[in-house]
Amino acid sequence: MKLNVFDDIVVPIHSRDGSPKVIGDTARLREVVLCPPSYLAPVPCCSVTREKLRDGFQTDTELAGRQHRVLQRALERFGVQCHVIPAAPDMPDLSFTRDVAATTPWGLVLLNPAMPHRSIEVEHFSAAIERISGVPARRITDGFIEGGDVCVARPGLLIVGVSGDRTDQRGADAFARLFREQSWEVITYRFDPHFLHLDTIFCMLDDATALACTDVLDNGFLDQLEDRGIKVIPVSYKEARRLGCNVVSIDGKTIFTSDREPRVAEALRQSGYRVETFDISEFSACGGGIHCLTMPLARG
Ligand SMILES: NC(=[NH2+])NCCC[C@H](N)C(=O)O
């Protein structure tokens, strides 16, 4: 299949079994890219890690490895094929595979992280993923964009977070062009860099429901969601800061979330979701949760 939305792409990434691409963030998750936390460390590049470093936190990479393996086994139990890329000593945040790339309905797109220690992840990721799939991916080089700010909310609707720090308007526009050219609606949401990425304060659960830090999200954005029939389950600022809003929807019905947020888990259950909880303490101390740890390669 030739991708016609970009002149500079030859072929989009095909997963081995020819599964569809990501048509929406809550369509059935089939394949995901993970990276073990062998060199995970808190880098003082976001508010959460700065606080943890101030409090003397140091990563226990063995514990992080165990937590990561439990997550991987659970994904596999739920029928998700996990592609594991190698860790690298100079890439302490590489386990947060979400930020390096985003899979669209038209194939994989390599992104352009703003942080220097994260921008070097792109080459590494790209080489590893080419070995998995055998085909090159498109790459955004205009502006900055990180995957935690990308929400392929549902077929026809893309939401991009723009804090100006990790994702700027140019990066958001370069990425959104692909969707706009296919007549998707694109909502750009501007927020303060304190919150790092959109997925720390907003994650879709199914086509019409999101987990959302209503304390923080501005009313204009909440109105835009409501106008599009998207209901929100509220999460507090403190819960979001502990990465309690950063969840993965396996299929629009089952949600993977942190075991440190019993109130959020209960609110999800009350709304009819099946909830699977995980100890991700080593990762949340480094500023990322389950959504950040998973880069969907195929959904739908
Ligand atoms: N999608 C996310 N929210 N990723 C979190 C990444 C955290 C990582 N320490 C960073 O600052 O880049």
The ligand as an SDF file (V2000), in Angstrom:
LIG
                    3D

 12 11  0  0  0  0  0  0  0  0999 V2000
    3.9580   10.5830   27.7380 N   0  0  0  0  0  0  0  0  0  0  0  0
    4.4680   10.9780   28.8790 C   0  0  0  0  0  0  0  0  0  0  0  0
    3.7190   11.6410   29.7470 N   0  0  0  0  0  0  0  0  0  0  0  0
    5.7530   10.7290   29.1220 N   0  0  0  0  0  0  0  0  0  0  0  0
    6.4200   11.0110   30.3400 C   0  0  0  0  0  0  0  0  0  0  0  0
    7.8900   11.1650   30.1140 C   0  0  0  0  0  0  0  0  0  0  0  0
    8.6280   11.4720   31.3640 C   0  0  0  0  0  0  0  0  0  0  0  0
   10.0690   11.7510   31.1190 C   0  0  0  0  0  0  0  0  0  0  0  0
   10.7820   11.8830   32.3470 N   0  0  0  0  0  0  0  0  0  0  0  0
   10.2340   13.0250   30.3150 C   0  0  0  0  0  0  0  0  0  0  0  0
   10.2910   14.0580   30.9150 O   0  0  0  0  0  0  0  0  0  0  0  0
   10.3180   13.0430   29.1200 O   0  0  0  0  0  0  0  0  0  0  0  0
  1  2  1  0
  2  3  2  0
  2  4  1  0
  4  5  1  0
  5  6  1  0
  6  7  1  0
  7  8  1  0
  8  9  1  0
  8 10  1  0
 10 11  2  0
 10 12  1  0
M  CHG  1   3   1
M  END
$$$$
